[in-house]
Amino acid sequence: MAENLSSSELIKITNIDKVYKMGNSSFKALDNVSLTINKGEYVAIVGPSGAGKSTLMNIIGCLDTPTNGEYIIDGLNTKCSDSKLAEIRNKKIGFIFQSYNLLPKLNILENVELPLLYLGYPSSKIREKAKQAIEKVGLTSHLKHKPSELSGGQMQRVAIARALVTDPQLILADEPTGALDSKTGKEVLQMLTDLNKEGNTIVMITHDKEIAANARRIITVRDGKITSDVENEREVVGA
């Protein structure tokens, strides 16, 4: 069911708690968090280990649901069945993970085609769209390569192509440079910056303030709460 959002709002989180039960005790990972992210923003969510940023990422990515509160993405309320939540996740969100999450037995082209297969795209369009996404990240000459034949930076480029192939409303990047050397990490960050300039909405999760400084807006999470939310005017990539 569609909810009332302004035309510019993509994500609206209202008074969210997330409580995990551990035996007879409980732990509140998120405490009354409210947050709005507009279409076309590039946002970094930063905080130390255990701050709650990964829990917030899982809720934004429809990988988990809040204990209390409301989360609306692109007009859709995520308080719904597991199957509907999976549909929202698959259609609306492209994921980029630190560990790439590529299937080792599939080549690059097949890895990028997978999300389209899950969404039931006609076979006549799947290969064409996958090739276009791979071309965008500069790996057209590696279509038949397996992940084991690629460098870390190339594997992350494949992951970005896979995230883009469904034309998602949101690109959610979890520590996207965490497994990369600094030079390759800068290249990946530059790619995210370029994607944002093209109009893509990006939310990046990181523990590293220097990495977060590449975003246009920085949200700091600590002890399950948002402790700051500031606009960032400087561009660090390429400096």
N, C-alpha and C positions, 0 to 999 in steps of 0.2 A: 504494500500500500504506500503510495507516495505521500510524503509529508510536506509541510510548508517550509521551504527554504528560499532565501533570496536567490536570484539568478546567478549570483557570483559564488555562492557557498557550495563547496563540494563535501566537506566533512563538518558535521556538527555533533560534538560530544557534550552531554549535559549531565553534570553531577554523578559521574561514574565512580563506583567503588568496585574493587575486585578483591574478594576475600578467598583465601585458600585454607581449607581445613586440613589440619595435621594431627590426626588422632583426636584427642580431647581439646586440643587448642586450635587457634586459627591465626592467620597472618594476613594483614591487610596490605596488599601490594600496591593498590591505588586507592587514594582517599579523596573523594569528592572532586574529581577532575572534570573541568569544563574547558572546551577548546573548539575553536572554529578555524578551518583552513579553507581558503578560497581557491577557486579554479586558477591554475597558472602559477601558484606559489611554489617556491623552493624552500622547504622547511627542514631544519635539522633538529632532532630531539636528542639532547645530550645529557649525560649524567653518569655517575660512577656505577660500578657493579652493585646490583641490589637496589638501585634507586627506583625501579619501577618502569624504566623506559622500554624494556623488552615486553613487559606485560601490556603496556600501552600500545606497542607495535602490534602485538598479537590481536588486540581488540580492533585497532584500525584496519588490520589486514583480514578481519573476519576469520581468524584462526582460533579465536576464543571469544567468549561473551562476558559482559560485565555482570557482577552480582547484583548491582543496583544501578540505576541511571539509564540513559538513552544514548544510542549511537545511530545517527542517520548518515548515509553516504549516498550522494547523488540523488537525494529525495527518497531513498529507500530505508525503512526502519529495519535494523538488523535483529530486532526481537522477533524471531521467526523460526521455522523448523530448520533442522540441520541441513536438509536438502536444499531449501531456499537460500540458506546462508552460503552453502557451497556454490550455488549458482551466482550469487552476488559476487563472491570472491573470484570466481573464474572469469566473469564478464567484466568486472569493474577494476580489478587490481592486477598489476604486473609486478612480480616479486624479483628482487635481486638479492641473493644471499652471499654471505662471506665465503661459504664453502662451495659456491657455484650450483650445487645440486643438479649436475648434469648426469644423465644416464650413461655409464661407461660403454655399454654395448652398442649404443646408437652413435651415428656420426653427427656432425654439427647440424646438417640440414634436418635430420630426423628429430634431434633434440628440440629444435626451434618449431618444428611442425606440431609437436605434441599438444600444446594448449589448444590449437585449432581443432585437432582431432577430438579432444574432450568436449569442445563446444559444438561439435557436430557440423563444422563447416563442410561444404561440398568439396570432394576430393579435387575437383578441377581448380579450386581457388587456393587450396592449402599450400601446394608447392610454390605457387607464384608469390603468395604473401610471405612465406618463410624466406624465400630468396631475397625479397625486397628488404626484409628486416636485417638479414645477414649483410647485405650490401651496405646498409646504413652504418654498420659498425666496422666496415672495411675488411671483411673476411670472406669475400666471394671466392677467392682462390683456395679456400680451405673447406669447401662444402662436404667433402667425403672423408675428412679427417675425424678420427675419434678423439674424445677429450684427452686421452693419455698422450696424444701426439701434439698437444698444444701447450704453450706456456701459461702461467697463471693469468697474465693479462689477457691473453687470447680467450681463455675459458670464461673470464668475467665479461668479455665482449659478447661471447655467445649467450651468456646469461642475460645480458642487456637486450640482445636481439629477441630472445625468448620472451622477455617481459614486454617488449614493444609490439610483438606480432599480433596481439588481439586488439590493438588500439585501445588500451585501458584508460579509464578516467584518472587513475592514480598509479604512479610508479613508487613502490615501497622498497627502499634499499636498506638492508640490514648490514651494517659494518662493511660496505662494499669494497673498501680497500684493505681490510684487516689482514688478508693473506698475501698481500702484494708488497713488493719493494717500493721505496718512496717514488722513484721515477715512474713506474708503471701505475702506481696509485694516483699520481697527478694526472696521468693520461685518462684514467677512468673518471676522475672528478671533473676533468674538462669536458668529457663526453656528457656527463650528467648536467653540467652547466649549459652546454649547447642544446641538449634536449629541452631544458627548461625555457631557454630563449625561443625555442620553436613552439612553446605553448603548453608543454607537458607539466602536469602537477607532480612534484616530487617531494616525498617525505623520506628523509634519511635518518637512520638511527645510528648513533656512534657514542663511544665513551671519550673520544679524542676531541678536545676543544679546537685544535688546529684544523681538523677535518670539518668540524661543524662550521667553522668560519667561512667555508666556501658557500654556504647557503645564504639566502636573502633574509631569512628569519630564523632565529635561534631560540628554541624552547628548552629550558633547563628543568630537569626532573630530579627531585631528591626526596627520599623517604615517602615515596608514593604521591607526592604533590608537585604541581608546577610552581617552581620558585621564581622563575623569570621568563619573560616572553618579549623579545626585543627584535626590532628590525636591524639588519646588518647591511651597511652600505658598501663595504669593501669587497673586492674580488681577490681571492688569494691564489687561485689556480693560475699557474704560469708565472707567478712572481719569482 
